[in-house]
Amino acid sequence: MPSLETLLNTCSVLHQHLCPRQVLGVRMGLLGGRLLGIDVPQTDKRLLTLVELDGCGADGIAVATGCRVGRRSLRILDYGKTAATFVDTHTGRAFRVRPNPAARDCAQDYAPEATTRWEGYLLGYQRMPEDELLLAQEVALTWSLEKLLSKHGYRVTCEQCGEEIINEREVVVEGRILCQTCGVASYFHPVDHFATEALQLAYAMPYSSGYEP
């Protein structure tokens, strides 16, 4: 297993700097792997991580665990919480790990040389004992792990928009197979065709401030 220093160096290169939440993410990932008895960073897809926030902490977790969005072993739920659940896909066992609420106040004690509170968090989170920094609880998923992982090569076509759906993410509404955009809710809506053309024309015109000398 790589050292904490090595993982933090890797994370700082990926993230282009190192911050306290990355440190938390790396240490959370290391604890999650240890609780499940899985060597991390993994080289396969046995460990699945459900991360409850995007941003810095997620990068730290990804570096420590080897879980990746592109490998379907890391999912961002974006609950706005610095927390993650680590799942052994072979056994179904899972642990949710989060920072100890008291860690923020205690961090400064482990970094007496810090000149700012931010630096105190950055250094303190690296040095604090694990049982002071993090809390872990064994949990059971309310989702079907088999459904979450899906079947290799599975695909259907939405009967409304005609787009392909993979990973069993379709819904059935009144007997019709639909994508979630058509059948549940969409995060976008089409832009009016004529409005789009007008916008493109405006972008193509030479810029003018409207000032005539």
N, C-alpha and C positions, 0 to 999 in steps of 0.2 A: 504494500500500500504506500503510495506517495506520502511524504511528510506534509504537515499543514502548511509549512512555508512554501513547498513546491506547488501545492494546489492554489495557494493565494497568489503566487507569481503567475501561474497560468491564468487565473481569473482576472488579474489586473491587466494582462495583455489582451484578453478577450473583451474586457469591459472598458479598456483604455484608462482605467484608474482603479484604485482600490478604496473601498468605502466600508463603513461598519456593517451594513446589511449584507454585503458580499461575504464578510467574515462569518456572520451568523448563518448564511446559506451554506457555506462550506462545512461548518461544524454540524449543522443540522443534517446534511447529507451523510457525513461520516457516521453520526449516531444512528441514523436510520438504517444504514447498511449493517452496522454492528448488531443492532437489536434483532435483525432478521437473519444474521449469520451469513450475509452475502458480501463477498469481497467487492469493494468499490475503489476506484471507478470500474464499473462493469464493462465487459467487452461483448456481452450478449444482451438480451432483452428481458431477463428474468425479473429485474426490479422495475416496477412501475411507480412513478412519483406523481402525485397530484398536488400541485403547488397552488396556494390560495392567494397569490399575488403575482403581478408581473414586475419587471424592473430588476434592481440590483440583486436582491436575494435569490431570485430565480436563476440568475447566472451562476451564483455561488453553488446552489444545489446541483445544477447541471454539471459543473466541473467536478464536484466531489463524487457524484454518483455515476457519471457516464450516461445518464438518462438524457435523451434528446427528443425534441418535438418531432424532428424529421424521422426518427426511428420509432415513433409512437410509444415511447417509454416515458414521456413527460407530458403532462397535461396542465394547462394554466386555467384555473377556475376563476381567478380574479375576484376574490371575496374582499380584497383590501386588507388581508391579514398576513402577517409574517408567520406563516405556518405551512406545513406540508405533511401529507400522509404517504408513507412508504409501504408499498404492497409487494409481497412475494407472490408472483403470478403462478408459481408452482404449487404453493400450499394455500393461498388465499389469506394468509396472515398479514396483518397491517398494523402499523404504528403511526400515530399522529404526533409530530414534534413541533414545538413552538418555543420561543424565548421565555425564560422566566421573567415575569413582570418586574421583579426586583433587580434584575441584572443591570438595567440602565443606571440605577443609583450606585450599585456596587462596582461597576466597571472602573470608575475613577480610582478606586483603592488599588487596583492592579496596574495602574499606569501613573505613578506619582510624578514622572517627568513630563507628562503631557501639558502642553501650554494652552490648549483649548478643550472644551468639552467634547467636541467632535473627535479630536485626537485621542482623548481618553477612552471613548467608545471603541475606536479603531484598534488601539493597543490592548485595552482591557478585555475585549471580547476574544482576542487571541490567547490570552493568558489565563482567563478564569477557568476554574475546574468545571468540568462538564455538568456536574450536578447542580452547580450554582447558576450556570448560564442557560441551561435548557430544561424543558419539561417534556416528558414523553408519556403517552397513554396508548395502550393497545385498543384498537377499534375494529369494528366490523363495517364493511361497506354496505350502504343501502342500495347501491347499484349492483346489477349482475356483472361480475368480473368477466364472465364469458361473453356477454353482450358488449361490454366495453372494449374488449380486445378484438372482437369480431372474427370473421373467417377470411382467410387469404383468398383473394380472387373473387370475392362476392361483389356483385354489382347489379343494380336495377336502374330503370329509367323513370324519371318523373313523368306521370301521365298528363301533367299540365304544361310545364315549360320545356320538357324534352331533354333536360340535362341529366347526365349520369350521376348516380349516387353510389358511393362505396362505403364499406365498413358498417353496413346495416344501420345507416342513419336516416333511412326513410321513415315516413309515417303513413298510416292508412286512414284515410278520411272518407267515410261513406263508401267504403269498398274500393276506393282509388288509391293507388300508390303515388305518394307525393313526396317531394323534397320538403325540408322544414321551412324553406322560404315560402313555398306555395301553400303548405298545409298548416303551418303554425304561426310564424311571424318572421318578418324580414328586417334586417338591419339597414336596408337600402330600398330606394324606389327608383324606377326609371325616370330620367330627366326628359322633359318634353323635347321632341325632335327639333322643333323650330327654335326653341330657346337655345338648344345646343348649337345649332348652326349660327345663330346670332352671336353667341359667345365666341365661337371659333373665328368669326369674321372680325369681331372686335380685337381679338388677340393679333390678327394678321395686319391690322391697320397700324401705320406709324404712330409712335407715341407723341402726344401733344399735351402740354400743360394747360393749354387754353389761353396762354399769355401771348399777346400780339405786341411786339416792340414798336 
